[in-house]
Amino acid sequence: MQHSKASKSGEGTLYGAKITGGGSGGTVCVIGRNSLKSSEQILEIQRRYKAATGYLPILFEGSSPGAGRFGYLKIHRRNPPKQN
């Protein structure tokens, strides 16, 4: 969907997207405002993709609190053993 001045309104917007997946089928992560308008736009993109390709993309949504809540693992590099 084309970016437009109307999409800058406070009525729900999609801010951008990132294609990822490492060549294994692909995933598109869409960042947007949590609103009904944004959901409708995502469903329209899904409909257009199906019309263009014949494939219906699977949609899932949500996020986790991430490392801020769950913590993280810090890996320290060891010095290699000295060779005689």
C-alpha positions in Angstrom: 0.0 0.0 0.0 1.3 3.4 -0.9 2.4 5.8 1.9 0.2 8.9 1.9 -0.3 12.0 4.0 -3.5 10.5 5.2 -1.5 7.7 6.8 0.1 10.2 9.2 -3.2 10.8 11.0 -3.8 9.6 14.5 -6.4 7.1 13.2 -4.0 4.2 13.0 -1.0 3.9 10.8 1.5 1.4 9.5 5.0 2.8 10.0 7.0 0.4 7.9 7.9 -3.2 7.2 11.0 -5.4 7.1 11.4 -8.5 5.0 13.3 -11.2 6.8 13.6 -15.0 6.8 17.1 -15.8 5.5 15.9 -17.2 2.2 13.7 -19.8 3.8 10.3 -18.7 2.7 10.3 -15.2 4.2 8.5 -13.2 6.8 7.4 -9.6 6.7 7.4 -7.7 10.0 5.0 -4.8 9.8 5.3 -2.1 12.5 2.2 0.0 13.2 -0.1 1.6 15.6 -2.3 -0.9 17.6 -5.7 0.1 16.1 -8.6 -1.2 14.1 -7.5 0.9 11.1 -4.1 -0.7 11.1 -5.6 -4.2 11.3 -7.9 -3.3 8.4 -4.9 -2.2 6.3 -3.0 -5.4 7.1 -6.0 -7.5 6.0 -6.2 -5.5 2.8 -2.5 -6.2 2.1 -3.2 -9.9 2.7 -6.1 -9.8 0.3 -4.0 -8.1 -2.4 -1.1 -10.5 -2.0 -3.6 -13.5 -2.4 -5.0 -11.8 -5.5 -1.6 -11.3 -7.0 0.1 -14.6 -6.1 -2.7 -17.1 -5.3 -1.1 -17.7 -1.9 -2.9 -16.6 1.3 -0.2 -15.4 3.8 -0.6 -16.4 7.4 -0.9 -13.5 9.8 0.1 -13.5 13.4 0.6 -10.6 15.7 2.0 -9.6 19.1 5.2 -9.2 20.8 7.0 -10.3 24.0 8.5 -8.0 26.6 11.9 -9.2 25.3 15.2 -9.2 27.0 14.2 -6.4 29.3 11.9 -8.7 31.2 13.3 -12.2 30.5 17.0 -11.3 30.8 19.8 -12.3 28.5 22.8 -14.6 28.3 26.2 -12.9 28.2 28.9 -15.0 26.5 32.5 -14.3 27.5 35.3 -15.4 25.1 38.0 -17.4 26.8 41.6 -16.9 26.0 42.9 -19.8 23.9 45.2 -22.2 25.8 48.9 -21.4 25.4 50.7 -23.8 23.1 54.1 -25.2 24.1 
